[in-house]
Amino acid sequence: MECTGITRQLLQNLVTMRLIEPAQVTETGRYLYDQQTVTAVKAYLHWRDLGYPQAEIRRMFQHRFKRSTDDPAPSEEADR
């Protein structure tokens, strides 16, 4: 995550803690992240630097950055 300046280990920890998830995984197994994930990582770093405990950061992530995979697909009529 060159955009955020975090280490590979911290990135892996955030994925393991399920605070972030890749937007896409390539055929070769590389994880690709979108702008929403970059924003979430920056928020994590900000909250961590402010001294928030890990449990509180996790709670904030559940409310702010939870990906909605259960939402129905937008209807074709909405595109018209």
Number of C-alpha atoms within 10 A of each C-alpha: 13 8 10 11 9 13 11 11 9 11 16 13 13 15 13 11 11 13 21 23 20 12 13 12 12 8 7 6 8 10 12 13 15 11 10 13 19 16 14 17 23 16 17 21 15 12 16 14 9 9 10 13 10 12 9 12 17 16 11 16 17 13 9 11 16 14 14 7 7 6 7 7 7 8 8 7 6 6 6 5
